[in-house]
Amino acid sequence: MTATFSDDGSKAIRRSTYILENTCRTNFRETDVVYEIEKTCSFITDHGFKKVALQFPDELLNDASAIISKLEKNTTAKLFILGDTSYGSCCVDEVAAEHLEADSIVHYGRACLSPSRRLPVMYVFGQKPVDVHQCAASFRALYPVKCAHVIILCDVIYSHVLEELQQQLHPEYENLVVSVICSGKNEATDPCRTDGFLGGGDVNSCSTFGSCSHARNHQVISRFGRHFTISANSDVKDYSMFYIGQESLTLTNFMMTWNQCSFCSFDPVKGVGRRETLNVNRALMKRYYMIERAKDAQVVGILVGTLGVADYLSTIGHLKSIVKQAGKKSYTFVMGKLNAAKLANFMEVDIYVLVACPENSLLDSNEFYRPVITPFEMEVACNRAREWTGEYITDFRDLLPGACCHVEFPDETFNGEETDVSLITGALRATHLVKSDWQNKESNTSLIHRNDALAISQSHTAEIGHGDLWVRMGE
């Protein structure tokens, strides 16, 4: 229990630091290739950026000084290093960059490729080594049938081997589909760009859950910054998935999203391939239990897990609306990286919903005193028009009005409230308020009327089901 609330720092002292292939200390020419120094300099100079933020994950911070010295020799821009990010290191930390008045960001290492809006971003994934021949041999062993329909996915740090792997396998497997990592200026209008540049601005809805037809006999599926083409008369569930990378949140996100597909993987570090044995059905059953907990909850805490992913504010507003229509009370919390001690300060909250990127939203909340669920699970709990079918959505942008997976609340034709029986407690519970009820609630629930003319500060009251109160906590 003491480890939950305090830490003596011994883990940080004993932690070994990984330097990417020791390139910065041994082979400077290889460093230029791995960290794409020449391309990064072109990105800065061609666009005339004056202040550039370089965002590094913890495992690459030791290489930061060598990289920034190389960039400073070839550019005139003022460079900053972003180390301890506010949220997950896979997301672009636009807030920290804007505090430095940066006009662009270079993101290093693993990335979730969630779209950002405010600043231009260049991704440098790094090129971790992969034995392509061994990977191809593992693929042949896992898929001995040459007519198998297989889609190859990968962690972004291994994306540089996809083209060579395709050249080795395509002559044997005619139904092989290789995905493309796309972080182009506009994913929807230019899905084949792979130069690592992502401009700020709106992202077309084609980059969300649906598929975009680009040819008469083919359709392009765009998910999580990856694009792949399948035949027009087929579906993704008709394919198997082959993933290059180690066990990670990326793989879990893929398996939950395409939970009707069988998965195999190749671990480049161990050099072995295997069939993934994650019991997806059991994982979905656990997520459905969370939905039942959300239906029982009366007070919902909305956790802001990102300040950079596009449409996060719209998603928070959408969650407030559906929670209110379900007759629940909501509060919004901004507290940076989550831990059990922070959330334990608010015992009145029955359940939390985390607004974060797809990879960080599937949080294992066993160590927390209250469950932490995703926006999709909260919508299933609050919107009776959305049924649980086993399809799982991890990208919160797909739930917004106008997106391909948005489901409107049903129009009410009766007075009163709808009830059902809780599958957890067995008690009768209210599941939905009629529109006339939640729209006519008073906006001020103070016991004594406040004289705003004499008040020094502006009145902000927490309203039943309205979610007007924002709680901000420090690290």
C-alpha positions as CSV (number, residue, x, y, z in Angstrom):
1,M,0.0,0.0,0.0
2,T,2.9,2.4,0.8
3,A,4.1,2.1,-2.8
4,T,0.8,3.3,-4.1
5,F,1.0,6.7,-2.3
6,S,4.8,7.3,-2.0
7,D,8.0,6.5,-3.8
8,D,11.5,6.7,-2.4
9,G,13.0,7.1,-5.9
10,S,14.8,3.8,-5.8
11,K,13.2,2.6,-9.0
12,A,14.5,5.6,-10.9
13,I,18.0,5.1,-9.5
14,R,18.2,1.4,-10.5
15,R,16.6,2.0,-13.9
16,S,18.9,1.3,-16.8
17,T,18.9,4.0,-19.5
18,Y,18.8,2.8,-23.1
19,I,20.7,4.7,-25.8
20,L,19.4,4.0,-29.3
21,E,22.0,1.6,-30.7
22,N,24.7,3.7,-28.9
23,T,24.9,5.6,-32.2
24,C,25.6,9.0,-30.6
25,R,28.7,7.7,-29.0
26,T,30.0,5.3,-31.6
27,N,29.0,6.0,-35.1
28,F,28.0,9.6,-35.9
29,R,27.1,8.8,-39.6
30,E,24.6,6.1,-38.4
31,T,23.2,8.7,-36.0
32,D,22.4,11.0,-38.9
33,V,20.5,8.2,-40.5
34,V,18.6,7.0,-37.5
35,Y,17.6,10.4,-36.3
36,E,17.1,11.8,-39.9
37,I,19.3,14.9,-39.2
38,E,19.3,16.0,-42.9
39,K,15.6,15.7,-43.3
40,T,15.0,17.5,-40.0
41,C,17.2,20.4,-41.1
42,S,15.3,20.6,-44.3
43,F,12.0,20.7,-42.4
44,I,13.2,23.6,-40.3
45,T,14.9,25.7,-43.0
46,D,12.4,25.1,-45.8
47,H,9.5,26.3,-43.7
48,G,11.4,29.2,-42.1
49,F,10.8,28.1,-38.5
50,K,12.4,30.3,-35.9
51,K,11.7,28.4,-32.7
52,V,11.5,24.6,-32.8
53,A,10.7,22.3,-29.9
54,L,12.3,18.9,-29.9
55,Q,10.2,16.4,-28.0
56,F,12.0,13.3,-26.6
57,P,10.7,10.3,-24.7
58,D,12.6,9.3,-21.5
59,E,14.5,6.5,-23.2
60,L,16.0,8.9,-25.8
61,L,16.9,11.9,-23.6
62,N,20.5,10.8,-23.4
63,D,20.8,11.4,-27.2
64,A,19.1,14.8,-27.1
65,S,22.2,16.9,-26.6
66,A,24.1,15.3,-29.5
67,I,21.1,15.7,-31.8
68,I,20.5,19.4,-30.9
69,S,24.1,20.2,-31.5
70,K,24.0,18.7,-35.0
71,L,20.8,20.6,-35.8
72,E,22.2,23.9,-34.5
73,K,25.2,23.6,-36.8
74,N,23.0,23.3,-39.8
75,T,20.0,25.7,-39.0
76,T,19.6,29.1,-37.6
77,A,16.5,28.3,-35.5
78,K,16.4,28.4,-31.8
79,L,15.9,24.9,-30.5
80,F,14.4,23.6,-27.2
81,I,14.2,20.2,-25.7
82,L,10.9,18.9,-24.3
83,G,11.5,16.1,-21.8
84,D,8.9,15.3,-19.2
85,T,5.7,15.5,-21.2
86,S,2.4,16.4,-19.5
87,Y,0.7,13.2,-20.7
88,G,1.8,10.2,-22.7
89,S,5.1,10.6,-24.6
90,C,3.4,9.1,-27.7
91,C,1.3,12.3,-28.1
92,V,2.6,15.6,-29.4
93,D,2.9,18.0,-26.4
94,E,1.6,21.2,-28.1
95,V,0.9,22.9,-24.7
96,A,4.6,22.7,-23.5
97,A,5.8,23.9,-27.0
98,E,3.4,26.9,-26.9
99,H,4.7,27.9,-23.5
100,L,8.1,28.3,-25.3
101,E,6.4,30.1,-28.1
102,A,7.6,27.5,-30.5
103,D,6.3,27.6,-34.1
104,S,6.8,23.8,-34.8
105,I,7.6,20.5,-33.1
106,V,9.9,17.6,-34.0
107,H,8.6,14.5,-32.2
108,Y,11.1,11.7,-31.6
109,G,10.5,8.0,-30.9
110,R,7.2,6.0,-30.7
111,A,4.1,7.9,-31.7
112,C,0.4,7.2,-31.6
113,L,0.0,9.5,-34.7
114,S,-3.1,11.2,-33.2
115,P,-3.8,14.3,-35.2
116,S,-2.9,17.7,-33.7
117,R,-4.3,21.1,-34.8
118,R,-2.2,24.0,-33.6
119,L,1.4,23.4,-34.6
120,P,3.2,21.8,-37.6
121,V,4.8,18.5,-36.5
122,M,7.6,16.3,-37.9
123,Y,7.9,12.8,-36.7
124,V,11.2,11.1,-36.4
125,F,10.5,7.5,-35.4
126,G,14.0,6.2,-35.3
127,Q,15.0,3.1,-37.2
128,K,15.4,0.2,-34.8
129,P,17.1,-2.8,-36.4
130,V,15.0,-5.7,-37.8
131,D,16.3,-8.9,-39.4
132,V,14.1,-8.8,-42.5
133,H,15.0,-12.3,-43.6
134,Q,14.1,-13.7,-40.2
135,C,10.9,-11.8,-40.2
136,A,9.9,-13.1,-43.6
137,A,10.8,-16.7,-42.4
138,S,8.5,-16.3,-39.4
139,F,5.7,-15.0,-41.6
140,R,6.0,-18.1,-43.9
141,A,5.9,-20.4,-40.9
142,L,2.8,-18.7,-39.4
143,Y,1.0,-18.5,-42.8
144,P,1.9,-21.7,-44.8
145,V,-1.1,-21.2,-47.0
146,K,0.0,-19.0,-49.9
147,C,-3.5,-17.7,-50.7
148,A,-4.0,-16.3,-47.2
149,H,-5.4,-12.8,-46.8
150,V,-3.0,-11.0,-44.5
151,I,-2.5,-7.4,-43.5
152,I,0.9,-6.4,-42.2
153,L,1.0,-3.7,-39.5
154,C,3.9,-2.5,-37.5
155,D,5.1,-0.3,-34.7
156,V,6.3,3.0,-36.1
157,I,9.9,2.4,-35.1
158,Y,10.0,-0.5,-37.5
159,S,8.2,1.1,-40.4
160,H,11.4,1.4,-42.4
161,V,11.5,-2.3,-43.2
162,L,8.0,-2.6,-44.7
163,E,9.0,-2.0,-48.3
164,E,11.9,-4.6,-48.2
165,L,9.6,-7.1,-46.5
166,Q,6.9,-6.6,-49.1
167,Q,9.5,-7.2,-51.9
168,Q,10.4,-10.6,-50.3
169,L,6.8,-11.8,-49.6
170,H,4.7,-10.4,-52.4
171,P,5.8,-12.8,-55.1
172,E,4.6,-15.7,-52.9
173,Y,1.5,-14.2,-51.3
174,E,-0.8,-12.6,-53.9
175,N,-3.3,-11.5,-51.2
176,L,-0.8,-9.8,-49.0
177,V,-1.6,-6.2,-47.9
178,V,1.1,-4.0,-46.5
179,S,0.1,-0.9,-44.5
180,V,1.7,2.5,-44.9
181,I,2.6,4.8,-42.1
182,C,1.1,8.2,-43.1
183,S,1.9,11.4,-41.3
184,G,1.5,13.6,-44.3
185,K,0.4,17.2,-44.5
186,N,-3.2,16.0,-44.8
187,E,-3.8,12.3,-44.4
188,A,-7.2,12.4,-46.1
189,T,-6.2,14.3,-49.2
190,D,-2.7,12.8,-49.5
191,P,-2.7,9.3,-48.0
192,C,0.5,8.2,-49.7
193,R,2.8,10.8,-48.2
194,T,5.4,9.3,-45.8
195,D,7.7,12.1,-45.3
196,G,6.9,12.4,-41.6
197,F,5.4,15.9,-41.8
198,L,2.0,16.7,-40.3
199,G,0.7,20.2,-40.6
200,G,-1.7,21.7,-38.1
201,G,-5.3,22.1,-39.2
202,D,-8.5,20.2,-39.6
203,V,-8.4,16.5,-40.3
204,N,-10.9,15.1,-42.8
205,S,-13.3,12.6,-41.5
206,C,-11.9,10.0,-43.9
207,S,-9.0,9.5,-41.4
208,T,-11.4,8.2,-38.8
209,F,-13.2,4.9,-38.5
210,G,-14.6,4.5,-42.0
211,S,-13.0,3.6,-45.2
212,C,-12.5,5.8,-48.3
213,S,-13.1,4.4,-51.7
214,H,-10.2,5.6,-54.0
215,A,-10.8,3.2,-56.8
216,R,-13.6,1.2,-58.3
217,N,-12.3,-2.2,-57.1
218,H,-10.5,-1.2,-54.0
219,Q,-11.1,0.7,-50.8
220,V,-8.5,2.5,-48.6
221,I,-8.9,1.9,-44.8
222,S,-7.4,4.7,-42.7
223,R,-6.9,4.0,-39.0
224,F,-4.4,5.3,-36.4
225,G,-2.2,6.9,-38.9
226,R,-2.0,3.8,-41.1
227,H,-3.4,3.2,-44.5
228,F,-4.0,0.0,-46.4
229,T,-5.9,-1.0,-49.4
230,I,-8.3,-4.0,-49.7
231,S,-10.7,-5.1,-52.3
232,A,-14.0,-3.4,-52.5
233,N,-16.1,-6.5,-52.0
234,S,-14.2,-7.6,-48.8
235,D,-14.1,-6.5,-45.2
236,V,-11.2,-6.1,-42.7
237,K,-12.5,-8.9,-40.6
238,D,-11.9,-11.3,-43.6
239,Y,-8.1,-10.7,-43.2
240,S,-5.6,-11.9,-40.6
241,M,-3.2,-9.4,-39.1
242,F,0.6,-9.7,-38.9
243,Y,2.2,-7.2,-36.5
244,I,5.9,-6.3,-36.4
245,G,6.9,-5.1,-32.9
246,Q,6.9,-6.0,-29.3
247,E,4.0,-6.2,-26.9
248,S,2.8,-2.7,-26.5
249,L,-0.3,-0.4,-26.3
250,T,-0.2,-0.2,-30.0
251,L,-0.8,-3.9,-30.4
252,T,-3.5,-3.9,-27.8
253,N,-5.2,-1.1,-29.5
254,F,-5.1,-2.9,-32.8
255,M,-6.4,-6.2,-31.3
256,M,-9.3,-4.4,-29.5
257,T,-10.3,-2.5,-32.7
258,W,-10.1,-5.4,-35.1
259,N,-11.2,-8.0,-32.5
260,Q,-12.7,-10.3,-35.1
261,C,-9.3,-10.8,-36.8
262,S,-6.7,-13.3,-35.8
263,F,-3.3,-11.8,-34.9
264,C,0.3,-13.0,-35.2
265,S,3.4,-11.0,-34.4
266,F,7.1,-10.9,-34.9
267,D,9.3,-9.6,-32.1
268,P,12.4,-7.9,-33.7
269,V,14.3,-8.0,-30.4
270,K,13.9,-11.7,-29.6
271,G,13.7,-12.6,-33.3
272,V,10.7,-14.9,-32.9
273,G,7.2,-14.9,-34.3
274,R,4.1,-16.2,-32.5
275,R,0.3,-16.3,-32.6
276,E,-1.1,-13.8,-30.2
277,T,-3.0,-15.6,-27.4
278,L,-4.7,-12.5,-25.9
279,N,-8.3,-13.6,-25.1
280,V,-10.1,-10.8,-26.8
281,N,-13.5,-12.1,-25.8
282,R,-12.5,-12.0,-22.1
283,A,-11.1,-8.5,-22.5
284,L,-14.4,-7.4,-24.1
285,M,-16.3,-9.0,-21.2
286,K,-14.2,-7.0,-18.8
287,R,-14.9,-3.8,-20.7
288,Y,-18.7,-4.6,-20.7
289,Y,-18.5,-5.0,-16.9
290,M,-17.1,-1.5,-16.8
291,I,-20.1,-0.3,-18.9
292,E,-22.4,-1.8,-16.2
293,R,-20.5,0.0,-13.5
294,A,-21.0,3.2,-15.5
295,K,-24.7,2.7,-15.7
296,D,-24.8,2.4,-11.9
297,A,-22.7,5.5,-11.4
298,Q,-24.3,8.8,-10.3
299,V,-21.2,11.0,-10.3
300,V,-18.9,10.9,-13.3
301,G,-15.4,12.4,-13.4
302,I,-14.2,13.4,-16.9
303,L,-10.4,13.1,-16.9
304,V,-8.5,15.2,-19.5
305,G,-5.8,12.9,-20.7
306,T,-4.6,15.0,-23.6
307,L,-4.3,18.7,-24.5
308,G,-3.0,18.1,-28.0
309,V,-5.2,15.6,-29.8
310,A,-7.6,17.2,-32.2
311,D,-11.2,17.6,-31.0
312,Y,-10.5,16.7,-27.4
313,L,-12.6,19.8,-26.2
314,S,-15.5,18.7,-28.4
315,T,-15.3,15.3,-26.9
316,I,-15.4,16.7,-23.4
317,G,-18.5,18.7,-24.3
318,H,-20.1,15.7,-25.9
319,L,-19.5,13.6,-22.8
320,K,-21.0,16.3,-20.5
321,S,-24.1,16.3,-22.7
322,I,-24.7,12.6,-22.7
323,V,-23.9,12.3,-19.0
324,K,-26.5,15.0,-18.3
325,Q,-29.1,13.4,-20.5
326,A,-28.6,10.2,-18.6
327,G,-29.4,12.0,-15.3
328,K,-25.9,11.9,-13.9
329,K,-23.6,14.6,-12.4
330,S,-20.2,15.2,-14.0
331,Y,-17.0,17.0,-13.1
332,T,-14.0,17.6,-15.2
333,F,-10.5,17.0,-13.9
334,V,-7.2,18.3,-15.4
335,M,-4.3,16.6,-13.4
336,G,-1.6,15.6,-15.9
337,K,-0.4,12.0,-15.5
338,L,-2.7,9.8,-13.5
339,N,-2.0,7.9,-10.4
340,A,-4.1,6.3,-7.6
341,A,-3.2,9.0,-5.0
342,K,-4.6,11.8,-7.2
343,L,-7.9,10.1,-7.9
344,A,-8.3,9.0,-4.3
345,N,-8.9,12.6,-3.4
346,F,-12.4,12.5,-4.9
347,M,-14.2,9.6,-3.2
348,E,-17.6,11.1,-4.3
349,V,-16.9,10.2,-7.9
350,D,-18.3,6.8,-8.8
351,I,-16.5,6.3,-12.1
352,Y,-14.0,8.2,-14.3
353,V,-13.9,8.5,-18.1
354,L,-10.5,9.2,-19.7
355,V,-10.3,11.4,-22.8
356,A,-6.9,10.4,-24.3
357,C,-5.3,9.1,-27.4
358,P,-6.4,5.6,-28.6
359,E,-3.3,4.0,-27.1
360,N,-3.6,5.6,-23.7
361,S,-7.3,5.4,-23.3
362,L,-7.3,1.6,-22.5
363,L,-6.1,2.1,-19.0
364,D,-5.8,-0.8,-16.6
365,S,-7.6,0.7,-13.5
366,N,-7.1,-2.2,-11.1
367,E,-4.9,-0.1,-8.9
368,F,-7.4,2.7,-8.7
369,Y,-10.2,3.0,-6.2
370,R,-12.7,3.8,-8.9
371,P,-12.9,2.3,-12.5
372,V,-11.5,4.4,-15.4
373,I,-13.3,3.8,-18.7
374,T,-13.2,5.1,-22.3
375,P,-15.6,7.6,-23.9
376,F,-17.0,4.8,-26.0
377,E,-17.9,2.8,-22.9
378,M,-19.5,5.9,-21.3
379,E,-21.6,6.5,-24.4
380,V,-22.8,2.9,-24.4
381,A,-23.8,3.3,-20.8
382,C,-25.7,6.6,-21.3
383,N,-27.1,6.3,-24.8
384,R,-29.7,3.5,-25.0
385,A,-29.7,3.9,-28.8
386,R,-26.1,2.6,-29.0
387,E,-26.1,-1.2,-28.4
388,W,-23.2,-3.3,-27.3
389,T,-22.3,-5.5,-30.3
390,G,-18.7,-6.4,-29.6
391,E,-17.4,-3.7,-31.9
392,Y,-15.0,-1.5,-30.0
393,I,-14.0,2.1,-30.7
394,T,-10.9,3.5,-29.1
395,D,-10.7,6.8,-31.0
396,F,-13.0,9.3,-29.4
397,R,-13.2,11.4,-32.6
398,D,-15.4,8.6,-34.1
399,L,-18.1,9.3,-31.5
400,L,-18.6,13.0,-32.3
401,P,-21.6,14.4,-34.3
402,G,-20.8,14.0,-38.0
403,A,-18.4,11.2,-37.5
404,C,-19.0,7.8,-39.0
405,C,-19.8,6.1,-35.6
406,H,-21.9,8.8,-34.1
407,V,-25.3,7.7,-32.7
408,E,-27.9,10.3,-31.9
409,F,-29.9,10.1,-28.6
410,P,-33.4,8.9,-29.3
411,D,-36.2,11.4,-29.3
412,E,-38.5,10.9,-26.3
413,T,-42.2,10.5,-26.8
414,F,-43.2,9.8,-23.2
415,N,-42.9,11.6,-19.8
416,G,-40.9,10.3,-16.9
417,E,-37.7,8.3,-16.9
418,E,-36.6,4.9,-18.1
419,T,-35.4,2.3,-15.6
420,D,-33.8,-1.1,-15.7
421,V,-32.2,-3.6,-13.3
422,S,-28.5,-3.4,-12.5
423,L,-26.6,-6.6,-13.4
424,I,-24.1,-5.9,-10.6
425,T,-26.3,-4.9,-7.6
426,G,-29.7,-6.1,-8.7
427,A,-31.2,-2.8,-7.8
428,L,-33.6,-0.7,-9.9
429,R,-31.8,2.2,-11.6
430,A,-32.8,5.1,-13.8
431,T,-31.0,5.0,-17.1
432,H,-32.3,7.9,-19.1
433,L,-34.1,11.3,-18.5
434,V,-36.6,12.7,-20.9
435,K,-35.4,15.8,-22.8
436,S,-37.9,18.1,-21.0
437,D,-36.5,17.0,-17.7
438,W,-32.7,17.6,-18.2
439,Q,-33.2,20.7,-20.3
440,N,-35.3,22.5,-17.7
441,K,-33.0,21.9,-14.7
442,E,-32.0,25.1,-12.9
443,S,-28.5,26.3,-13.7
444,N,-27.8,27.5,-10.1
445,T,-28.2,25.0,-7.2
446,S,-26.8,27.3,-4.5
447,L,-28.9,27.3,-1.3
448,I,-28.6,31.2,-1.0
449,H,-28.9,33.5,-4.0
450,R,-25.6,35.1,-4.7
451,N,-25.3,38.9,-5.4
452,D,-23.0,39.0,-8.4
453,A,-22.7,42.8,-8.2
454,L,-21.0,42.5,-4.8
455,A,-19.0,39.4,-5.5
456,I,-15.3,39.7,-6.2
457,S,-15.0,36.5,-8.2
458,Q,-17.3,35.1,-10.9
459,S,-19.8,32.5,-9.7
460,H,-19.1,28.9,-11.0
461,T,-21.5,26.4,-9.5
462,A,-21.4,22.7,-9.9
463,E,-24.7,21.7,-11.5
464,I,-26.5,18.4,-11.4
465,G,-25.6,16.6,-14.6
466,H,-24.2,19.8,-16.1
467,G,-20.5,19.3,-15.5
468,D,-19.5,23.0,-15.2
469,L,-16.9,22.5,-12.6
470,W,-13.3,22.0,-13.7
471,V,-10.8,20.8,-11.1
472,R,-7.1,21.3,-11.8
473,M,-4.4,19.5,-9.9
474,G,-0.6,19.8,-10.1
475,E,1.8,17.0,-10.5
